[in-house]
């Protein structure tokens, strides 16, 4: 899991996640993500309304979504046309 950056217009902090086959997000990564979301602000004071985790494809996003959604994170993937698509 890698920090991508802050999107001012959406007050959102974005992470990207690339997993190998059979890998899953580690527990400490969930803790970090949920802490960032719960804090509501970055260390420099910028407000956070959402935290987004982006996966390279839908299959991995669907596999990993449940615990991310459970801690109020937004889950996205890139569709076949290359567009960012949210997992509900």
N, C-alpha and C positions, 0 to 999 in steps of 0.2 A: 504494500500500500504506500503510495507516494502523495505528498501534498502537491497539489497543482497550483492553487492560489485562491485569491479572494475576488469575487465578482461584485464590484461596487453597486451596480444597478439593481442587483437582486439581494444584496447583503447576504451573500452565500459563500461558504468556503468549500472548495472542491478537492476531492481526492481521486486518484485513479488507482485501479486495482487490476493487476494481471496475475492470474494464477495458472500454474501448470496443471495438467490433468491429474485429478485425484487430490489436489490441494484445496484447502479451505482457509478462510480468514481466521487468524489466530484470536484467541480470547483477549489478549492484551490490546489488539487492534480495535476490537469492539469497545473496550474500556476507553481508549484514547478518543475514538470518534464520538462516543456518547458524552465524554467529558467536554469536548469542544462544543458540542451541541448544547449541553446543559449550561455551560458558562455564559452563553449568549453574547460573548465579546471575545475578540482576539486579544492577545497580549498588548497590542498597541491601542486598544480601546475601540476598534471598529466593531460595530454591531453585527451579530450573526442571527439571521432569521432561519436559515436552513444550512444543512451540511449535505453535500451531494457526493455520492460515490459512483464513479463511472467505470463500467466494465467494457471490454473490447467487443463482446458479443452477448446476445440474448441468453444463450444457454447457461453461461456462467452467472449472469445477472439473476436469472430465475432460480438457480441453485442456491445462491448466497443471499437472496433478498430477505428472507424471513427475519433473521435476527437484526438486520439493519433497519427494516421497517418497524420492528418492535421497539427500537430505541429512537424512533421519530427521525430517521435519516431518509433522504431521497435517493432512490436507486435508478440509475440510467445505464443504457448500453447504446452502442452504435448499430443502427440497423444496416441492412444490406446496401442501401443507397448512401450510407455514411452519415445519416442524420441521428442526432442525439434523441433518444426515445426513453420516456419514463416508464418504469415498471410500477404498476399499481398494486 
